[in-house]
Amino acid sequence: MMSSTPETALKPCPVCGKPGQARHAPFCSKRCADIDLGRWLKGGYAIAGETDTEARKPDTSDPDEGQASED
């Protein structure tokens, strides 16, 4: 009986391009898996989003705006 994901059907390793191995999927070896982990931990990969300066911009709206006056 054949497995549902034969090794020949695995995608190439995202680090080196060699055929992926089921044991280290999607990588071809533990070495390539460790290289990829190192890239994540060192910040080599990033997810797009707000920059730090955009996230830290002060709120310029008037805090009293929209409140009833207490005259």
N, C-alpha and C positions, 0 to 999 in steps of 0.2 A: 504494500500500500504506500502511495506517495504522500509526502507531507504537503500541507496546503501552501507552503512557501518554500519551494525548492531553492537551494543556494544559487542556482543559475538564474533565478528570477529576481534576486535581490538587486537593488539599485547600486550604482557605484558608490564607493566610500566618499563622503563629502570632504574628507581631508586630502586624500592622495589620489582618488579616482580608480583604485583597484576594485575588483568585484567585492561587494559586501559579503560578510559571513554571518550566518544566522546566530552564531554564538555571541557576536559583538555588534549585532545589527543596530544602527545602519552602517556601522564601520566595518573595516576589514580585519582589524586587530585591536587588542587592548591598547597598544601604543597610540593608534590614531584616536581611539576614544579618549585617552588621557590628554592628548594634544588638544582636542576639542574642548574638554573640560577646563584645561588651563586657559584657553582663550576666553571662555565665559568668565572665569574667576578674575582674570586680569582686565576685564572690561573690553575685550576685543570685539564683542558683539554688543549691539545696543538696540533697544526697541524705541522706535520713534515716539516722541511725546513732547511735552513742554520742556523748554530748557530751564535750568535752575533760576535764571534771572527772571523769566516769565512767571514762574511759580511764586517768586518772592516779591513781586510788585505789590506795593502797599495799596490798600483799598482807598481810592480817591473819592468815593461817594461821601456825601455829607451825612454824618450819623444822625442828624436831627431831621433830615428830609423825610417827609411822609408821616411825621408825628404831629399830633395836634399841639398847638401852643398852649401854655399854661398861664395865660394873662389873666 
